[in-house]
Amino acid sequence: YHAKNADHSGVTHEIRYEQLCASLGEEAVSCAVSKIDDLVREKNCERAKLGEVELKDYVRCYAMLQEVTKAALRQICRGGITIAHTTSTIDPFSVTSFYEVDLSLDYIHKEDMVQYYDDDQTALPTTDKHCTVLKIDLLQSLLPMATTVPAKKSVEITAEGQAQWLQAYWFPPQIRKNSDITFKLQGKSNIQITCKNTPREDNMPKQLSEEHWISQINAVLKKIEVQDLGNLDAPSLLNSIPDQDSDGRGIINLREMEKQLSIKVVFCDNGHVLLVGQKTKLQKKCFVVRNMLSHYYWRLSGKDVKF
């Protein structure tokens, strides 16, 4: 329906829903589906109390399209996205009202959204949930090992790779375990953990302890290796890879291989490309991934490269 009837004037790029799902990752999409289904049930209960019929089936469908699109594009644009609703008055049973799904999962952040104001200058929508915010910089634990400028640049790249892997594979299961805790990647290596509904300090659970999360993250990262494939003009390389090709070497295929192996290919702003995952998988199961990157770099630059 959207593809047929949308205004295509001035459009330069189109991305299919399946591609966005692949980019976002199976676990992240699954979390969104679960939240949307919960919200549909809640809204239907509210409508029943009002004597209204249940929401139409298409509401769930379009809610998924809406939330996956925002979350995936934010990830693709590395946080550079602005969400603007057409009005500050949102019908509680509209598709737009499902915007709170991405917010609750921390796929979209409040600062990404254009704020509307009412007559007394109160920003809409608002939230007054009390929370504790913890900030963990992955780079800090690596810097003591960097005694030279090149070494410092190297650990900066390592921290970025670790952060991207955690966001893809560690954040989603943690969110599923506890809906009152959200995880957000800030910058290239900073993790913000927000714990809602904070109890009294004299009864502080381990979830509110920075030491607890540092310990959890370090335990996970002990098994994760970051391999720097070098400066391959990453932004241009990424743009040169088609969504699909006849030999199964498109970006969709790459994302599928990432999910299957629980690895992450990171295209850094400084031109470097990283392979991140368990060491044994990087050594024994990433030949196809390396071959794909080598192939498209050769097409881009005319240079052969071996990893």
DAKAUR-V900755 format. One record per residue. RES is the residue in one small letter. SS is DSSP state (~ for helix, > for strand, _ for the rest). Layout:
res=RES ss=SS
res=RES ss=SS
This chain:
res=y ss=_
res=h ss=~
res=a ss=~
res=k ss=~
res=n ss=~
res=a ss=_
res=d ss=_
res=h ss=_
res=s ss=_
res=g ss=_
res=v ss=_
res=t ss=_
res=h ss=_
res=e ss=_
res=i ss=_
res=r ss=_
res=y ss=~
res=e ss=~
res=q ss=~
res=l ss=~
res=c ss=~
res=a ss=~
res=s ss=~
res=l ss=~
res=g ss=_
res=e ss=~
res=e ss=~
res=a ss=~
res=v ss=~
res=s ss=~
res=c ss=~
res=a ss=~
res=v ss=~
res=s ss=~
res=k ss=~
res=i ss=~
res=d ss=~
res=d ss=~
res=l ss=~
res=v ss=~
res=r ss=~
res=e ss=~
res=k ss=~
res=n ss=~
res=c ss=~
res=e ss=~
res=r ss=~
res=a ss=~
res=k ss=~
res=l ss=_
res=g ss=_
res=e ss=_
res=v ss=_
res=e ss=_
res=l ss=_
res=k ss=_
res=d ss=~
res=y ss=~
res=v ss=~
res=r ss=~
res=c ss=~
res=y ss=~
res=a ss=~
res=m ss=~
res=l ss=~
res=q ss=~
res=e ss=~
res=v ss=~
res=t ss=~
res=k ss=~
res=a ss=~
res=a ss=~
res=l ss=~
res=r ss=~
res=q ss=~
res=i ss=~
res=c ss=_
res=r ss=_
res=g ss=_
res=g ss=_
res=i ss=_
res=t ss=_
res=i ss=>
res=a ss=_
res=h ss=_
res=t ss=_
res=t ss=_
res=s ss=_
res=t ss=_
res=i ss=_
res=d ss=_
res=p ss=_
res=f ss=_
res=s ss=_
res=v ss=_
res=t ss=~
res=s ss=~
res=f ss=~
res=y ss=~
res=e ss=~
res=v ss=~
res=d ss=~
res=l ss=~
res=s ss=~
res=l ss=~
res=d ss=_
res=y ss=_
res=i ss=_
res=h ss=_
res=k ss=~
res=e ss=~
res=d ss=~
res=m ss=>
res=v ss=_
res=q ss=_
res=y ss=>
res=y ss=>
res=d ss=_
res=d ss=_
res=d ss=_
res=q ss=_
res=t ss=_
res=a ss=>
res=l ss=>
res=p ss=_
res=t ss=_
res=t ss=_
res=d ss=_
res=k ss=_
res=h ss=_
res=c ss=>
res=t ss=>
res=v ss=>
res=l ss=>
res=k ss=>
res=i ss=>
res=d ss=>
res=l ss=~
res=l ss=~
res=q ss=~
res=s ss=~
res=l ss=~
res=l ss=~
res=p ss=_
res=m ss=_
res=a ss=_
res=t ss=_
res=t ss=_
res=v ss=~
res=p ss=~
res=a ss=~
res=k ss=~
res=k ss=~
res=s ss=~
res=v ss=~
res=e ss=~
res=i ss=~
res=t ss=~
res=a ss=~
res=e ss=~
res=g ss=~
res=q ss=~
res=a ss=~
res=q ss=~
res=w ss=~
res=l ss=~
res=q ss=~
res=a ss=~
res=y ss=~
res=w ss=~
res=f ss=~
res=p ss=~
res=p ss=~
res=q ss=~
res=i ss=~
res=r ss=~
res=k ss=~
res=n ss=_
res=s ss=_
res=d ss=_
res=i ss=>
res=t ss=>
res=f ss=>
res=k ss=>
res=l ss=>
res=q ss=>
res=g ss=_
res=k ss=_
res=s ss=_
res=n ss=>
res=i ss=>
res=q ss=>
res=i ss=>
res=t ss=>
res=c ss=>
res=k ss=>
res=n ss=_
res=t ss=_
res=p ss=_
res=r ss=_
res=e ss=~
res=d ss=~
res=n ss=~
res=m ss=_
res=p ss=_
res=k ss=~
res=q ss=~
res=l ss=~
res=s ss=_
res=e ss=~
res=e ss=~
res=h ss=~
res=w ss=~
res=i ss=~
res=s ss=~
res=q ss=~
res=i ss=~
res=n ss=~
res=a ss=~
res=v ss=~
res=l ss=~
res=k ss=_
res=k ss=_
res=i ss=>
res=e ss=>
res=v ss=>
res=q ss=>
res=d ss=>
res=l ss=>
res=g ss=>
res=n ss=>
res=l ss=_
res=d ss=_
res=a ss=~
res=p ss=~
res=s ss=~
res=l ss=~
res=l ss=~
res=n ss=~
res=s ss=~
res=i ss=_
res=p ss=_
res=d ss=_
res=q ss=_
res=d ss=_
res=s ss=_
res=d ss=_
res=g ss=_
res=r ss=_
res=g ss=_
res=i ss=~
res=i ss=~
res=n ss=~
res=l ss=~
res=r ss=~
res=e ss=~
res=m ss=~
res=e ss=~
res=k ss=~
res=q ss=~
res=l ss=~
res=s ss=_
res=i ss=_
res=k ss=>
res=v ss=>
res=v ss=>
res=f ss=>
res=c ss=_
res=d ss=_
res=n ss=_
res=g ss=_
res=h ss=>
res=v ss=>
res=l ss=>
res=l ss=>
res=v ss=>
res=g ss=>
res=q ss=>
res=k ss=~
res=t ss=~
res=k ss=~
res=l ss=~
res=q ss=~
res=k ss=~
res=k ss=_
res=c ss=_
res=f ss=~
res=v ss=~
res=v ss=~
res=r ss=~
res=n ss=~
res=m ss=~
res=l ss=~
res=s ss=~
res=h ss=~
res=y ss=~
res=y ss=~
res=w ss=~
res=r ss=~
res=l ss=~
res=s ss=~
res=g ss=_
res=k ss=_
res=d ss=_
res=v ss=_
res=k ss=_
res=f ss=_
